[in-house]
Amino acid sequence: MDLTEREQQYSPSSMVGGDLTPFIHRYVKDCASVYETHPVETIRYGPLAANTIDLFDPSSGSAKTASNLHVYIHGGYWQELSKHESVFAAPSFLRSGEAFAAVDYTLAPAATVIAIVEECRAALQALAAEGFDPAATTISGWSAGAQLALMALAGLPPEHRPGRVLLISGIFELEPLIGTSINDALGLDQEAAHHNSPSEAELDGFPPALLVWGENDTDEFKRQSRAMRDQLARSGVPVGEREVAERNHFDVIYELDPALVDQIPTEPSNA
């Protein structure tokens, strides 16, 4: 692809007329409702302003009683959004008796992609220190959050990794972003792009995973998800995929709920 094609393919807004305002407004409205109606605990995992996690626990008291935890890492191309637009799925997990955690992190250009990965890894370690069993934890990431989820896991010992992974409309190969407007805030060169690409990470021993994307996502986002699905399968990881009809890059995240997590396979495929 030439630069014009890459700009279009890696700009998911091109599939929704270029205006993200309705989606952002929906995130803000739905998350505000969650904050208004559910108690939340904020956990600090590092010294920077954004190094916080908002935790929703189904217990009525201060003790953490949930046996399962779902951790969500937001997208926004490492440079937009926050935990405050990321908690809309919390009620569905709470109804299932699971805790829900939304991770905040420093945005580019104030942080590099590798620094953001390190922050997300520290967030996972902080949740484990709170008493949540990694084996009973699922981590999900949407868009850039899927890259962050995989790269954060890659730096953890196997026994500290969450038990399941849900990757929604993710980006796993970063080199195509070089030269596009997306990279203006990221400053990726070829070396940094390769270093931060899950497509070049060692995936043996990774937990079971499911890759999900919308029917109306761009061809490149679909290709990257399918390629990551195949790479995980070749590494012996139990992995599945699902394309969601009539969803785009920005509303497919509303598929996030315990029923979707239950679709993560437990046995390796033959791919």
C-alpha positions in Angstrom: 0.0 0.0 0.0 1.1 3.6 -0.6 0.9 6.2 2.1 -2.6 7.3 1.1 -3.9 3.8 1.3 -2.3 3.2 4.7 -3.7 6.4 6.0 -7.2 5.3 5.1 -6.8 1.7 6.2 -5.4 2.6 9.6 -7.9 5.4 10.2 -11.0 3.4 11.3 -13.0 6.6 11.3 -12.9 6.3 7.5 -15.6 3.6 7.8 -18.0 5.8 9.8 -17.8 9.0 7.8 -14.9 10.5 9.8 -17.0 11.8 12.7 -16.4 10.0 16.0 -18.4 12.5 18.0 -21.5 10.2 18.4 -19.4 7.3 19.6 -17.4 9.4 22.1 -20.6 11.0 23.5 -22.0 7.5 24.0 -18.9 6.3 25.8 -19.0 9.4 28.1 -22.8 9.1 28.8 -22.8 5.4 29.5 -19.7 5.6 31.7 -21.0 8.5 33.7 -24.1 6.4 34.5 -21.9 3.6 35.8 -19.9 5.9 38.0 -23.2 7.4 39.4 -24.7 4.1 40.2 -21.8 1.8 41.3 -19.2 2.2 44.0 -15.7 2.4 42.6 -12.2 2.1 44.2 -9.3 3.8 42.6 -6.0 2.0 42.9 -2.7 3.7 42.2 0.0 1.6 40.5 2.7 4.2 39.8 3.9 7.7 40.4 2.4 9.4 37.3 -1.0 11.2 37.3 -2.6 8.6 35.0 -1.2 5.6 36.9 -4.6 4.6 38.3 -7.1 1.8 38.0 -10.8 2.2 38.6 -12.0 -1.1 40.3 -15.6 -2.1 40.6 -16.2 -5.1 42.9 -19.5 -6.9 43.4 -19.1 -7.0 47.2 -21.1 -4.6 49.2 -18.3 -4.0 51.7 -14.7 -3.1 51.5 -13.4 -6.6 51.2 -12.7 -7.9 47.7 -14.9 -11.0 47.4 -15.0 -11.6 43.6 -13.2 -14.7 42.6 -12.9 -13.5 39.0 -11.6 -10.2 37.6 -11.9 -8.6 34.2 -9.3 -6.0 33.3 -10.0 -3.7 30.4 -7.4 -1.6 28.6 -8.8 1.2 26.4 -7.8 2.2 22.9 -7.4 5.5 21.2 -4.1 4.9 19.3 -2.1 5.4 22.5 -3.0 9.1 22.4 -6.7 9.5 23.2 -9.4 8.4 25.7 -9.0 7.3 29.3 -10.4 5.0 31.9 -13.3 7.4 32.3 -14.7 6.4 28.9 -13.9 2.7 29.6 -16.3 1.4 32.3 -19.5 0.9 30.4 -19.1 -2.9 30.5 -18.6 -3.0 34.3 -22.3 -3.7 35.2 -22.6 -6.8 33.1 -19.5 -8.3 34.9 -20.7 -7.3 38.3 -24.0 -9.0 37.6 -22.0 -12.2 37.0 -20.2 -11.8 40.3 -17.0 -10.6 38.7 -14.9 -7.6 39.5 -14.1 -5.1 36.7 -11.0 -2.9 36.4 -10.4 -0.1 33.9 -6.7 0.8 33.5 -5.6 4.4 32.9 -2.2 5.2 31.4 -0.2 8.2 30.2 -1.0 9.2 26.7 1.4 10.0 23.8 3.2 12.2 23.2 3.8 12.5 26.9 4.8 8.8 26.9 6.2 6.5 24.3 4.4 3.3 23.4 7.0 1.2 25.2 6.5 3.3 28.4 2.8 2.8 28.1 3.3 -0.9 27.8 5.4 -0.8 31.0 2.6 1.1 32.8 0.0 -1.5 31.8 2.3 -4.2 33.0 2.6 -2.5 36.3 -1.1 -2.1 36.5 -1.6 -5.9 36.2 1.0 -6.5 38.9 -0.8 -4.0 41.2 -4.1 -5.9 40.7 -2.4 -9.2 41.6 -1.0 -7.5 44.7 -4.6 -6.6 45.6 -5.3 -10.3 46.0 -6.8 -11.1 42.6 -5.5 -14.4 41.2 -4.0 -14.0 37.8 -5.3 -17.4 36.7 -8.8 -16.2 37.4 -8.3 -12.9 35.6 -9.2 -12.1 32.0 -7.6 -9.1 30.3 -9.3 -7.4 27.3 -8.0 -4.7 25.1 -9.6 -2.7 22.3 -7.7 -1.3 19.4 -4.4 0.0 20.7 -5.4 -1.6 24.0 -5.1 -5.0 22.4 -1.5 -4.3 21.6 -0.9 -3.1 25.1 -2.6 -6.2 26.6 -0.4 -8.6 24.6 2.9 -6.6 25.1 2.2 -6.3 28.8 1.7 -10.0 29.1 4.9 -10.7 27.1 6.9 -9.2 29.9 5.3 -11.2 32.7 6.4 -14.6 33.9 3.8 -17.3 32.8 2.6 -17.8 36.3 1.8 -14.1 36.6 -0.2 -13.8 33.3 -4.0 -13.5 33.3 -5.8 -16.8 32.5 -7.6 -15.5 29.4 -7.2 -12.8 26.8 -9.8 -11.0 24.7 -8.5 -8.8 21.8 -11.0 -6.5 20.2 -10.3 -4.8 16.8 -6.6 -4.8 17.7 -3.5 -3.6 16.0 -0.6 -6.0 16.3 1.9 -4.8 13.6 2.9 -1.2 14.1 5.3 -0.5 11.1 2.5 0.4 8.7 1.7 3.4 11.0 5.1 5.1 10.1 4.5 8.0 7.8 0.8 8.3 8.6 -0.7 11.1 10.7 -1.3 8.6 13.5 2.4 8.5 14.1 2.8 12.2 14.6 2.2 11.9 18.4 3.9 8.4 18.6 7.2 9.1 16.9 7.7 5.5 16.0 10.7 4.6 13.8 11.2 1.2 12.3 13.1 -0.2 15.3 10.5 1.1 17.8 7.6 -0.2 15.7 9.2 -3.7 15.6 10.0 -3.7 19.3 6.4 -2.8 20.1 4.7 -5.2 17.7 3.0 -8.3 19.2 3.4 -9.9 15.7 7.2 -10.1 16.5 6.8 -11.2 20.2 7.4 -14.7 21.6 3.9 -16.1 22.1 4.6 -19.6 23.3 2.8 -20.3 26.5 0.4 -17.4 26.2 -3.1 -17.9 27.7 -6.1 -18.8 25.6 -7.3 -15.9 23.5 -10.2 -14.7 21.3 -9.9 -12.1 18.6 -13.0 -10.1 17.7 -13.6 -7.4 15.2 -16.5 -5.7 13.5 -17.8 -6.4 10.0 -17.4 -2.8 9.2 -13.8 -2.4 10.3 -11.2 -1.7 7.7 -9.6 -4.5 5.8 -6.2 -3.9 7.4 -7.6 -4.2 10.9 -9.3 -7.4 9.9 -6.1 -8.7 8.3 -4.1 -7.9 11.4 -6.5 -9.7 13.7 -6.6 -12.8 11.5 -2.8 -12.8 11.2 -2.5 -12.6 15.0 -5.0 -15.4 15.4 -2.9 -17.6 13.1 0.3 -16.7 14.9 -1.1 -17.6 18.3 -2.4 -20.9 16.9 1.0 -21.8 15.5 2.4 -21.1 18.9 0.0 -23.7 20.4 -2.2 -21.2 22.1 -6.0 -22.0 22.2 -7.4 -19.2 20.1 -10.6 -18.3 18.3 -12.0 -15.5 16.2 -15.3 -13.8 15.7 -16.4 -11.1 13.2 -19.5 -9.3 14.6 -22.1 -8.4 11.9 -23.0 -4.7 11.5 -20.5 -3.5 14.0 -17.7 -1.0 13.3 -14.4 -0.3 15.0 -16.0 2.0 17.5 -19.2 0.2 18.5 -17.9 -3.4 18.5 -16.6 -2.8 22.0 -20.2 -2.9 23.2 -20.0 -6.7 22.6 -17.8 -6.8 25.7 -19.6 -8.9 28.4 -19.1 -12.2 30.2 -20.9 -14.1 27.4 -18.2 -13.0 24.9 -15.4 -14.0 27.4 -17.0 -17.4 27.7 -16.3 -17.9 23.9 -12.6 -17.9 24.5 -11.6 -21.5 23.6 -9.8 -23.8 26.0 -8.2 -26.2 23.5 -5.7 -25.4 20.8 -7.0 -25.4 17.2 -5.6 -27.3 14.3 -4.7 -24.1 12.4 
